[in-house]
Amino acid sequence: MLADGMKFEELSIAWIRSALPTLAEGFTSLPPTDSPSIDDSAMLAVLQETATRLRENYPYFHPLYAGQMLKPPHPIARAAYALATWINPNNHALDGGRASSEMEIEAVQGLATMFTWATHLGHLTSGGTFANLEALWIAGQLHPGKTILASEQAHYTHRRISSVLQLPFDSVATDPQGRLDLTVLESRIQKGDVGTVVVTLGTTALGAVDPLPEILALRDRYGFRIHADAAYGGYFTLATNLDAETADSFAALTAVDSVVVDPHKHGLQPYGCGCVLFRDPSVGRFYKHDSPYTYFTSDQLHLGEITLECSRAGASAVALWATQRALPLIRGGEFSGMLQSCRLAALELYRRLHASAMFIAPIQPELDIVVWAIRGSTPEESSAKARALFDAAARRNLHLALVHLPQSFFPANTWLTSAKVAPGPAQVLCLRSVLMKSEHLAWIDAIWERIEAAGQEVLTAVNTIT
Ligand SMILES: *Cc1c(COP(=O)(O)O)cnc(C)c1O
């Protein structure tokens, strides 16, 4: 059962009711149209059925959903998105989305300013995957046939995107914190075929941040391109409570060649909102196609000329614009406070896991993702217990996620039986919590209570069997 009194936010419905007439006022010169003949009760019945079907989801909106990277949109984003659908603009071209294209340009400018970029060319995309595809496509245009390099913890789509673009791809090892290993990276670069290094600021599994300042220094020496995949982590640029090393990597984003950030991850947006930024606006030349309206000065863009996708939701741009108006992207502001509280929640959960005899939390969170294993005599036993804990927590309404970590991320003495005796799998199944709702901090006791109780249940069950 959900906590008493838990229900959906309804304020945004009232906001839409008051804003819709304002929108309509812009079109009073038009002759009235007949109201559409819609069978009200039939539509209502369908919507009721829809609501019933939607109940078959995990409760992503609730703080006890502490699993995958899912975050509810801000009410202002929901309202602005819905309002825009009455117009349904298409940001492919100014013809399709005049106001919403301007709002996109302003919202994207806001993101470039967040990374302290003086120049940029950028736009919204359907998500991080497509944004990364565009960044690697440009990388391939500039370094044809050269290898794309990313860490083993980089998002799985980079390998696939490279294959779509027919560019060679290679991955390099990470350190036990999940960050790209600089020694391995440098020796791989010395082979001479690397055109672009993908640096992840906030890996999807662990929230690990690759050491960007050191990678920039390698770029100075070897001359490759740097693409920063900050789809999940990018907004932490604004957070004021990061460790010094992590903060240095975010500050260094100012010097990369391209960056991807997903407003639909940490930016409080409904799905369908990624963003790619290029620091050199002249890469717009690669997008050239035979549309008659081409101009590539950075202040006079026709968005359809600098995107690979054709139709794009104007509503996404409107929602992002409204959210940035309500919650400006400034360090120390309300929005950055939300990110800071997510990190505090992650540190607090980590502290409790670390202090508990039941669990092994090998990595202190850099952002707001916590990963932990359950103690066991072998990695196999630990993995089986992780699966059981995942279910036992769900029975208590706490929804976690599972992730495989390489055994090398754990200290050598983690398992009672040493890996020498039982070769065992290379990976250990772990629990993972992305604490990306600002309410998570206030819910840490409730979350911890359920993790402990589920852990006890799993250990008791194992003891009864053996
Ligand atoms: C989520 C994520 C992606 C993929 O983005 P989508 O919006 O899911 O397409 C790429 N890279 C990283 C680091 C991510 O966290």
The ligand as an ORCA input file, in Angstrom:
! r2SCAN-3c Opt
* xyz 0 1
  C      20.663      7.375    -19.966
  C      22.007      7.504    -20.551
  C      22.197      7.470    -21.937
  C      21.075      7.172    -22.901
  O      20.140      8.193    -22.886
  P      18.596      7.932    -23.268
  O      17.977      9.241    -22.963
  O      18.125      6.822    -22.386
  O      18.545      7.576    -24.702
  C      23.481      7.664    -22.426
  N      24.510      7.865    -21.590
  C      24.371      7.899    -20.256
  C      25.561      8.138    -19.383
  C      23.105      7.716    -19.688
  O      22.964      7.710    -18.349
*
